[in-house]
Amino acid sequence: MYFVYILRSLKDGRFYKGMTSDIERRIYEHNSGQTKSTKAYLPWELVYSESHETREEARKRELYFKSGIGREVINKRFCSSTG
């Protein structure tokens, strides 16, 4: 089982999109400063996750969230003033 996840920085509101086979471990790594690309924006909160049977499916979904259209979807869903 693989997970695609979206984190939001409580420092400045930016989003991080990732993929892992162990979501609890991965979030811990982000929030303990072990991940270079997210260390400066601690702390992080998990705002979304979904599971996939294969690594390939999860990777495709992660790439979608990192695309222009995927970023628009994230912004509409998680930055909306109507919640």
Stockholm file with secondary structure:
# STOCKHOLM 1.0

chainA/1-83         MYFVYILRSLKDGRFYKGMTSDIERRIYEHNSGQTKSTKAYLPWELVYSESHETREEARKRELYFKSGIGREVINKRFCSSTG
#=GR chainA/1-83 SS CEEEEEEEETTTCCEEEEEESCHHHHHHHHHTTCCTTTGGGCCEEEEEEEEESSHHHHHHHHHHHHSHHHHHHHHHHHSCTTC
#=GC SS_cons        CEEEEEEEETTTCCEEEEEESCHHHHHHHHHTTCCTTTGGGCCEEEEEEEEESSHHHHHHHHHHHHSHHHHHHHHHHHSCTTC
//
